[in-house]
């Protein structure tokens, strides 16, 4: 049951989208209108305009919206035959609206609804508020301008999207804008560039990030950590190719269900291949190379590998949504009576991994949507068994969990883990998926204790999920100030003058021998400038190296985020850092 306040707020946000479109038409009478839906915290509207909007246009548009609010204009709903609506929008020269009506007619829609606000009219299902006086004029703000392809396809025209936020009260807007300003400071795209972690290239393509040495180091450290946790639980590494014949994905069902997301290739002999969108069918092939006994189970495979999905350009964003992603995939092949033990073991790995980063985890049991069963593989009976098993395990763990209808994977239900970052934002991270379907499709069996063939159960698991997305979350969670063990540079040595360079270099070598990542800034710059540069790079520790440091074993350490400088010995400092690395601090 929806909450009355949230319903009213959603209607208000929807109405503000219409006021934005009305204001844009007042400023640009020749503007072509796209769509203007409600989104989390606000709304947006897409426009084709005669010129590029500038940030200084937003306050002008806000002012025009407030003028409409003060005029106390009503939102009037009118139902109209689709043919009549088509003629109306053709007359007022709104081609995107006519395209939407044509789409509705293809779906056999005979009648459409319009909303009128003064002279402004829009194709819209609603709902809306009754009059503009219901909108507090100080509780909304236009926040940014972005590009967006019409209908999200790069084959279509690029429109200009104006975003806005709106709340029930001014105080809520103020709080949100403060959080937004903090989020902008933490934006992984901005910090990734400043910290020299990754780049994008137009020649390589959107959604295909390139990792610098510093970024690649972070990737490797995270991957090694996940591998150590898995290795301790009996997982074995495997390796698979990046392209695969069409027939494998036809058998797994991915070709039919995910055809639009596959990068397809045709060989010179005419064979069809695809860049792999996931690893599970390949790991199945490795498992299926021989017939296992019950004594051999469970068999646990893992691999960190690239997968590729043809995401629409409008859906790509930094490294959080990409076309080429790195997944830390693992698959367990076990018997039915081993399911609970294996799931709980993986759950423990996930819990340990995320506690390292001080993430609070929330659990969601993601089930299929029985109203849209055609989206999934298998039979209702198989789904009932799989969902019952996972629900029982979640209850056994005594975890508080929510139910997500329609959030299941193609082939089975899953337990999703939602992490809350330092800004209080939720991110779906790890997942455990229970799969009775792929073993059926590939006829996977083992020999049970009675000497008979029995169907294998498959458990899919990703700890980080997409490594790119996880790193984007980490960057924003830490504002780029990674813990010592994960920092590309752990110590910066800053000689006061060039005469201190030789001794400082000797100290740097000592750190390197202790496997501490060190940077020696021996440039002919002032020490103040060196400190600012090291601070900008968010290096955990800085050592200003002058006469005293050159003549003794004492060091004066400036720790990231602290004004006070602390005195210590070389030996004590090295031990401190090594302990922090070992304990992943």
N, C-alpha and C positions, 0 to 999 in steps of 0.2 A: 504493500500500500504506500503510495507516495505521500510526502509531507506537504501540507497546504502551502507553507512558506517556500519550499523548494519549487513547487509548481508555479507560484506567483513570480518568484525570482526568474525562473526559466522563461515565463511569458514576458517579463519585463526586458530580459536580455534579447529575446527575439524581436520585441517591439523596437528596441534601440537599434538593431540591425536595419530595420526599415527606416528609422529616422536618419541613420547614417546615409543610406542610399538616397533619401530625399534631399539631404544636405549636399551630397555630391552632385546630384542633378541640378541643384540650384547654382552650384559653382561651375559645373560643366554641363550645360543643357544637352550636349551631344554625347554624353556618357552612355555606354552600353553596360547594362547590369547583368552580372552573373548570378551567383547564389549568395545567400546570407544566413547561414545557420547559427544556432546556439552551440557553443563549445564550452569546455570546462572553464569556469570563472568569467565567461563573457560571450563574445560573438565576433564574427568577421563578415565582411562583404567583399566580393570580387568585382572589379570594374575594368572595362576597356576605356581608356581615357586619351584625350588628345595630347597630353604631356605627362611626364613622369612626376608623380607626387613627391613632395619634399617634406621632411619632418616639420617644417614651419607651417605646412598646410593643415596639420592635425588640430592645432588650437582653433583655427578658423572654422573647420568643420564642426568641432565641438560647440563653438559659439552658435552656429546655425542650428544645431540639434537642440540646444537649450532654448533658443527662440521658439522652436516648434513646441517644446514642452510647455513653455509659459503661455502659449496660445491655447492650451487645453483642447487639443484636437482629438477627435474620436477615431478609433480603429473599427472600421465597418467591414464585416464579412459579407461576401456575395458569391453565390454559386452561379456558374455560367456554363453553358454547353462548350465543350472543348473547341469546336469549330468557331464559335463566336469569340472566345478568348484568343484564339489564334489570330483572327482578323484584328482584334483590338491591339495586340502587341506588334503586329505587322504595321499597323497605322502609326503607332508611337515609336516605331523603329527600334525595337528591342529584339535583335535576332537570337540572343541566347535564350530568352524566354520562349520564343517560338520554337526553338529546337527542343526545349524541355517539354513543351506541349505536344510536339510531334512524337517524342519518345513515349509520352503517356498514351497517345492514341494507338501506337504500335501495341501497347499492352492492353488495348481495348477499353481505355478510360473514356467515358462519354462526357462526364461533367468534371469541372475543375473548380477550385475555390480561389477567390481573389480577396485581398485586403486593401482597403482604401484609407489613406490618412491625408485629409485635405485633398490637394490635387494629385498626390502620389498614389500610384496603384502598383501592386506586386502580385505575382503568382505565388500563392502560399497556402499551406494546409493549416497554419496556425499552431497553437493558440496564441492569442495576444491579450494584452490588457485592454480595458474598455476605453480609457482616455489617457492622454499624456500626463495629466496631473498626478497619476499614480507613480510616476518616475521621479524620485528625488534628484534634482539637477546636479547635486554635488556628490553623487554616488557612482558616477561612471567616468571613464577616461579612455580616449583613443591612445593606444600604446605604440603601435609600430606599423610599418608598411613592408610588405614582402611581395615577391613574385609568386605566381601560382598558375600552372597550366589549367586551362579549361577542362573540367572533368578529370583532372589529375593526370592527363596524358601529354607527354612531350610532343606528340604529333599535332596537338592543338595549339592555339594561340596562347601566349603568355599574358596573363592578366595581372592587374595590381590588386593585392589583397590588403585591406585595412583592418587591423585587429583592434578590438576594444575590450575593456573589462568593466563589469558592473556588479554592484552589491546592494544589499538592502539598506545599508547605512553608510554614512561618510567614514565612520571609524574603521569599518571593515575594508573599505577602499584604501585608506591610508596604510593600514597594516599590510595589505596585499602589495601595494606599490613599494613599500620598504623591502618586502621579501623579494619582489621582482628585481629591484636594484641590486640586492645581494646575489641573486641568481645570475644576473648579467655579468657581475664581477667574476663569477665562478664558471661561466660558459666554457665548456671544454674546447670549443672551436677557437676561442680567443686565447685560452691558456695553452692549448696544444701548440699554437704558433709561437707564443711568447717563450715557452719552455723548450721549443725545438723538439717536439715529440713525434709529430707526423705532419705530412703535407698532402695536398690534393693537387692534381695536375689536369688541366683541360685536355691535354694530349692523351693522358691515360684514361680519363673518363670519370664522370660523377659516381660517387658511391664506391670508389676503388682507392682507398687511402694508401699512401706510401709512408713507411715507418723509417724514421731517422735512427742512428745508433742509440740515442737515448730512449726513444720509444720502443725500439726492438728489445732493449735490455729489460724494460719493465714487462713487456710481453713474456719474455723468457723466464723471468723470475716468478711471475704468476703461474705460468705453465708448469715450471719445475715444482712449485709448492703443491699444486693440485696432484701432480704425478706422485709425489712422495706420500701424500695421504692415501692415494689409490693403491700404490704399490704395497703399502702396509696391510691392505685389505685383500691382497691376492689378485689384483688386476694385472693383465699382461698387455704390453704394447703390440699393436698391429699397424700395418700401413697399407693404404689403398690408393688407386690412381684417381686422377681428377676428372677424367671423362669416362663415360660408360655407355654401352649400347642401349638403345631404346627398349629392347626386350626385357632387361632387368627391371626397369621402372614400370613397364606394362604389367609384369608379374606382381610387383609390389603394390601397384595401384596408384603410384605417384604420377605416372604419365597421364592418366585419365583425370585425376583430381587436381593436379598442380600444373597442367600443361602450359598455362599462360605465364607461369613463373619460371619455366625452364629456359636456359640458354641452349638452343638446339644447334647441332653441327651435322653436316653431311660429308662423308668421306668421298674421295675420288671414285671409289667403287660403288658409291650410292648407298652405303650403310648409314643409318641414322644414329647419332650419338647425342648425349647431353652432358654439359658440365654438371657434376654431381650437386644436387641441392641438399642432400643429407647422406649420412654414412651407413645407416642401418641395413639396407639391402646388401651392401658389400660385406659387412661383418657377418651377415647371415651366410654368405657364400663361404667365408672362411670357416665358420662353425660347421657347415654342411659338408666339409671335405671328408669327414669320416663319421661313423656311427658311435656315439658315446654310450658308456654304461652309466647307471645311476651313481656308481662310485666316483665317476669323473666330474659330476656336477656339484656345484655350479661352475660354469666356464665364464670368465670375466675378461672382456676385451675393452681396451680404451685407446684413443687416438686423438691428438689435437691436429686438426686438418682444416683446410679451406673448403668452404661450400659456397655455391653461387646461386643467387636468385634474381630474376629479372624484375626488380622493384621499379615502380613508376618513378620518374624523376621528381615529381612533386612530393613523394613520400620520403625522399632521401634527406638526411640531416647530419652533417658532421660525420662522426664515426659511430653515432648511436643507431643509425639506420643506413646500411650499406648494401652493395650488390655482391661484394666478395667478402665473406665473413669467416672468421676462424672459430671453430667450435671444439670444445673439449668434450667430445662425444665418448660415451661408454655404453656397453651393452652386456647384460648378464643373461645367460641362458641357463635356466634352472627348472626344477620340477615344481609342481603346485605347492607341495608342502614346504618348499624353501623360500617361497615368495616373501613371507613376513620378515624372516631373518635378513634377507638380502636388502629389502626396502629400508629396514631400520638401520642397517649398517651404512647404507648410502646416506640416509638422513643424518647420521652422526658425522659423516664426512662434511656434509653441507654445513651443519651447525658449527663445527670446528673452524671451517674455512672462513665463514662470515663473522664469527666472533673475533677473528684476528683483526678485522677492520672496524670492529665495534658497531656493526649493523644489527639493529633489531629486526628479527624475521617474523613475518606473519605467514600463516599457512592457508592455502586455498585448495580445496578438493574440486578439480575441474572435471565436470561431467558432460556427456553429450546432450544435445538438445533433441528430445524425441520428436518434436514437431518438424525438424529438418534432418531426418535420419539419412537422407540421400547424400549429405555431406561426408558421411563416415563410411569406413570399410567394416565388413562383418555383419553379424546378425544380432537382433535384439537380445537373444539368449546369451551370446558371448559377452555383450556389453553389460548385461545385468550381472554376470559372474565377476567380470573384471572390476566393475564399480563397487560391488559388494565387498570384494577383497580389499580394495584400497580404503574404503570407508572404515572397515573393521580395523585395519592397521592404524589409521589416523586416530581412532578412538582408543586403541591400545596404548598409543604413545601419550594419551591424555592431553593431546594438543587441542587448543581452541582453534577451530578451523571454520572457514566460511565455505559456502557452496557456490561454485560458478557454473551455472547451467549454460551449455553452449561453448565452454572454454576448453573442452577436451581436444586431444590431438586427433588426427585423421584415423588412427588405428587403435586408440585406447584412452581411458581416463588417465589423469595425472595429478600428482601433488605438486602445486606450484608454490614457490617460496617468494614472498614479497619483502624486499628490504626497504627500510626507512632511512634516508640519508640525513646529514646534519642540518638540512633545511626543512626536514619533516616531509619530504616528498617520497612517494612510493615508487619502487622499481621492481618489476618482475625479474628475478634473477635465475636461481637454480630450478630444476624440474626433475621429477621422477615419474616416468610413464610406464604403465603396465599394459602389455601388449599380448593378447591372445590371438590376434588376427594374422600378423605376419607369419607366425609358426604354422598357421593353417594354410596360408597361401603358398608357402614354400615347403610344406610337408616336413617340418622339422620334428624329429623324434629322438628318443633315447631308449635304451633297454632297461626296463625297470627290474625290481627285485624278483618278479615272477618270470623273468626272461622274455617278457613281451614288450612290443613297441608301445611307447607312451608319448603323447604330445608334449613338446617343450613349451615352457612359458618364457617370454622375453621381457626384460626390463630395460628401458632406455633411460639414460641419465646424463645430464649436463650440469656441472658444478657452476661454472661461470656463464654457460650459454654461449652467446657471441662474445668473444674476447674483446672485440672492438667496442661493443656496447658496454661491457663491464668496465673497461678502462675509462670510457666517457663518464660513467657514473662515479668512478673513483676520483677522477680529476675534479669533478664538481663537489664531491663529498669532502675532499681535502683542500679545496681551492688550489690545487696544484702542489701543496706542501705535503708531499708524500712522507710516510714514516721512514725512518732511517734505512731499514732493510730494503725498501723499495725505491729509494731516491737514486737517480742515475749518478749523481755526484753526492757523496756523503760528507766530504770535508773539502773546504777551499782554503788553501794556504796563500796568504796575501803579503808578499814582501813589502816592507815600507819603502825601500829604495832598491835600485838595481844591484847595489853592493851586497844585498842580503840574498840574492837569487841563488847563489851556489849552495849555501847552507840550507836554504829552503828546499832546494831540489833534493838534497840528501834526506831531509825529513819526509818528503813526498815518497821517496823510494822505500823508506821504512814502512809507511802506511801501505804501499802497494804490496810489499812482501807479506803483510798481515791480511791481504785480500780486502782492504778498505779502498773504496773508490774515491780517488783524490784528484783535485784540479789545482794546479799551480799557476797562479796568475802573475806571470813575470813580465807583464807589459810595462812600458814606461809611462805609467799613469799614477796619479796621486792615490794614496791608500784609501781616501774617502770615496773616490770614484770606484775603486775595486770593491769596497764594502757594499756600495749601492748596487753594483752589477751582480754580486753574489746573492744579495738579498732579493733582487728581482728574479733570479733563477731559483729562489726558494731552497737554497742549499742548507741542510740542517745545521752544520757547524762551520764557523770561520775562525781561522787562526791568523791574527795580525802578527807578522814575523819581522821583528826588528833586532836591535843589538842584544837585548836581554835574552831573547829566544835563541839567538845564534850562539850565545856564550854559556847557556845552561840547558838543563833538561826540563825546565819549567815552560809551560805554555799558558797563554791567556786566551780563553775560548769565548767566542761570542755565539750563543745559541740562537737559532732561528726563532723570531718572535719575542725575544727577551732583550731588554736594554742593558741589563747588568752583565758585565764580563766576569767570568770565573777563572780562578787560577788553579792549575793542576799540573801533574807531571806527565811526561810523554807516555810512560808505562800505564799510568792510571787511566789516561784518556783512551788509549788503544783498547784496554780491557773493557772500559765502559761501552765503546762503540761495538766491539765484538759481542758483548752480552746483549745489546739492543738488537743486533742483527740476528743472533741466535734465537732470541725470544720474539722476533718479528715485531719490534716496536718502532 
